[in-house]
Amino acid sequence: MIAYVAGEFTEKSPTHLVVESCGVGYLLNISLNTYTDVTNLFEGKVLVHYAVSVDIRSGESRHQLFGFSTDLEREMFRQLITISGISSTIAMTILSSFRPDEIQSIIVSEDVKSLTSVKGVGPKMAQKVIAELKGKMGDAFGVVAESGSAGNSLRQEALSALTALGFDRGASVKVINNLLKQESAPDTVESLIKQALKQL
């Protein structure tokens, strides 16, 4: 299994990235979020999910590599494709429509309407995604998020503090995400928590 590919970014587009490593060019399917993260980079390390699918009619196998700029996004992708009816294409569309932390917020707050705005996701499928992933928000995703970027670390520390104080996790996620989207977003855990407390 391929965990990551590190090398020169020889080709970039909103849907795929080619990483040259040791003379081999790896074609990775990516989301818009990952594209945004690498668009100004010429080289780097990209996390990988290796998938093999088999066509039932022809018996032909299809090998694909999916690339991610963060552990959280890769874990979100892996959880989404475990759900019956969510193909890798739909999973990548969801990840291109929302940032991983926004998807977490949507699932925790059971925001069916936002999920159905994604092409290929109807009301029943949105409810299924929420039902199957809501219980995993504090397990697989929580651990990954804490080991992610500085922004994710700030978000997770503030969220942990607020939930420890007894505030609803879903409401806290919404408030924190809204605060971090502002131009003058808090840059310390303390200020983020203080501002969040005023809105909870």
C-alpha positions as CSV (number, residue, x, y, z in Angstrom):
1,M,0.0,0.0,0.0
2,I,1.2,3.5,-0.8
3,A,1.1,5.9,2.1
4,Y,2.4,9.0,0.4
5,V,4.3,10.3,-2.6
6,A,7.0,12.9,-2.3
7,G,8.5,14.7,-5.2
8,E,8.1,17.4,-7.8
9,F,4.7,18.6,-8.9
10,T,5.0,18.4,-12.7
11,E,1.3,18.9,-13.5
12,K,-1.5,20.4,-11.5
13,S,-5.2,20.9,-12.2
14,P,-8.3,21.2,-10.0
15,T,-9.0,17.5,-10.4
16,H,-5.5,15.8,-10.6
17,L,-1.9,16.2,-9.7
18,V,1.2,14.5,-11.1
19,V,4.0,14.0,-8.7
20,E,7.4,12.8,-10.1
21,S,9.3,10.7,-7.6
22,C,12.5,8.7,-8.5
23,G,11.8,9.1,-12.2
24,V,8.1,7.9,-12.0
25,G,5.2,10.2,-12.4
26,Y,2.2,9.4,-10.1
27,L,-1.2,10.6,-11.3
28,L,-3.3,11.5,-8.2
29,N,-7.0,12.3,-8.2
30,I,-7.4,15.3,-5.9
31,S,-10.1,17.6,-4.5
32,L,-10.3,21.3,-4.9
33,N,-9.2,21.7,-1.3
34,T,-5.9,19.8,-2.0
35,Y,-5.5,21.7,-5.2
36,T,-5.7,25.0,-3.3
37,D,-3.1,23.8,-0.8
38,V,-0.6,22.8,-3.5
39,T,-1.3,25.3,-6.2
40,N,1.6,27.6,-5.3
41,L,4.0,24.7,-4.5
42,F,6.5,23.1,-6.9
43,E,7.2,20.0,-4.8
44,G,6.1,18.3,-1.6
45,K,4.6,15.3,0.0
46,V,1.0,14.2,-0.8
47,L,-0.8,11.6,1.2
48,V,-2.3,8.8,-0.9
49,H,-5.2,6.4,-0.9
50,Y,-4.7,3.5,-3.3
51,A,-8.0,2.0,-4.7
52,V,-8.8,-1.0,-6.9
53,S,-12.2,-1.5,-8.4
54,V,-13.3,-4.3,-10.6
55,D,-15.9,-4.1,-13.4
56,I,-18.4,-6.9,-12.7
57,R,-19.3,-7.3,-16.4
58,S,-15.9,-7.3,-18.0
59,G,-13.8,-8.4,-15.0
60,E,-11.3,-5.6,-15.7
61,S,-9.7,-4.0,-12.7
62,R,-9.1,-0.2,-12.3
63,H,-6.3,1.1,-10.2
64,Q,-6.5,4.7,-8.9
65,L,-4.5,6.9,-6.6
66,F,-6.2,9.6,-4.6
67,G,-4.1,12.4,-3.2
68,F,-4.7,14.5,-0.1
69,S,-2.9,17.4,1.5
70,T,-4.0,16.5,5.1
71,D,-4.6,13.4,7.2
72,L,-8.1,14.7,8.0
73,E,-9.2,14.9,4.3
74,R,-7.8,11.4,3.6
75,E,-9.6,9.9,6.6
76,M,-12.8,11.7,5.6
77,F,-12.5,10.2,2.1
78,R,-11.9,6.7,3.4
79,Q,-15.0,6.9,5.7
80,L,-17.2,8.3,3.0
81,I,-16.4,5.5,0.5
82,T,-17.3,2.8,3.1
83,I,-20.9,4.0,2.8
84,S,-23.0,2.0,0.3
85,G,-23.9,4.3,-2.6
86,I,-21.0,6.7,-2.1
87,S,-18.5,6.1,-5.0
88,S,-15.0,7.6,-4.9
89,T,-16.2,10.2,-7.5
90,I,-19.1,11.3,-5.2
91,A,-16.7,11.3,-2.2
92,M,-14.3,13.6,-4.0
93,T,-17.1,15.9,-5.1
94,I,-18.2,16.2,-1.5
95,L,-14.6,17.0,-0.5
96,S,-14.4,19.6,-3.3
97,S,-17.6,21.2,-2.1
98,F,-16.7,21.6,1.6
99,R,-13.5,21.6,3.6
100,P,-13.1,18.5,5.9
101,D,-13.9,20.5,9.0
102,E,-17.1,21.9,7.3
103,I,-18.1,18.3,6.6
104,Q,-17.6,17.4,10.2
105,S,-19.8,20.3,11.2
106,I,-22.5,19.3,8.7
107,I,-22.5,15.8,10.0
108,V,-22.5,16.7,13.7
109,S,-25.3,19.3,13.2
110,E,-27.2,16.9,10.9
111,D,-27.4,19.5,8.1
112,V,-29.1,17.4,5.4
113,K,-29.7,20.5,3.3
114,S,-26.1,21.4,2.8
115,L,-25.1,17.8,1.9
116,T,-27.9,17.6,-0.8
117,S,-26.4,20.7,-2.5
118,V,-23.6,18.3,-3.7
119,K,-24.3,16.7,-7.1
120,G,-25.2,13.1,-6.8
121,V,-26.3,13.3,-3.1
122,G,-30.0,13.2,-2.5
123,P,-31.9,13.6,0.8
124,K,-31.9,9.8,1.6
125,M,-28.2,9.5,0.8
126,A,-27.4,12.6,2.9
127,Q,-29.3,11.2,5.8
128,K,-27.4,7.9,5.4
129,V,-24.0,9.7,5.4
130,I,-25.0,11.6,8.6
131,A,-26.3,8.5,10.3
132,E,-23.3,6.4,9.6
133,L,-20.6,9.0,10.3
134,K,-22.0,11.0,13.2
135,G,-20.8,8.5,15.8
136,K,-17.3,8.5,14.3
137,M,-16.7,12.2,14.6
138,G,-15.0,12.0,17.9
139,D,-13.0,8.8,17.1
140,A,-11.3,8.6,13.7
141,F,-11.7,12.2,12.8
142,G,-11.0,13.7,16.2
143,V,-7.6,12.0,16.5
144,V,-6.6,12.9,12.9
145,A,-7.7,16.5,13.2
146,E,-5.6,17.1,16.3
147,S,-2.5,16.0,14.4
148,G,-3.2,18.1,11.4
149,S,-2.3,21.7,10.5
150,A,-2.0,24.6,12.9
151,G,-5.5,25.7,12.0
152,N,-6.9,22.3,12.8
153,S,-5.0,22.2,16.0
154,L,-6.4,25.6,17.1
155,R,-9.9,24.5,16.2
156,Q,-9.6,21.1,18.0
157,E,-8.2,22.6,21.2
158,A,-10.9,25.2,21.4
159,L,-13.6,22.6,20.6
160,S,-12.2,20.2,23.3
161,A,-12.3,23.0,25.8
162,L,-15.9,24.1,25.0
163,T,-17.2,20.5,25.1
164,A,-15.4,20.0,28.4
165,L,-17.2,23.1,29.7
166,G,-20.5,21.4,28.8
167,F,-21.4,23.1,25.6
168,D,-23.0,21.2,22.8
169,R,-20.4,19.9,20.3
170,G,-22.4,20.6,17.2
171,A,-23.2,24.2,18.2
172,S,-19.6,24.7,19.2
173,V,-18.3,23.5,15.9
174,K,-20.6,25.9,14.0
175,V,-19.5,28.9,16.1
176,I,-15.8,28.0,15.9
177,N,-15.9,27.6,12.1
178,N,-17.7,30.9,11.7
179,L,-15.2,32.7,13.8
180,L,-12.2,31.2,11.9
181,K,-13.8,32.3,8.6
182,Q,-13.7,35.9,9.6
183,E,-11.0,38.2,8.2
184,S,-9.9,39.1,11.8
185,A,-10.1,35.4,12.9
186,P,-8.7,34.6,16.4
187,D,-5.1,33.4,16.2
188,T,-4.8,31.9,19.7
189,V,-6.8,29.2,21.5
190,E,-7.6,31.6,24.3
191,S,-9.1,34.3,22.1
192,L,-11.0,31.8,20.0
193,I,-12.6,30.3,23.1
194,K,-13.5,33.7,24.6
195,Q,-15.2,34.8,21.4
196,A,-17.0,31.5,21.1
197,L,-18.3,31.8,24.6
198,K,-20.0,35.1,23.7
199,Q,-22.0,33.3,21.0
200,L,-22.9,30.1,22.8
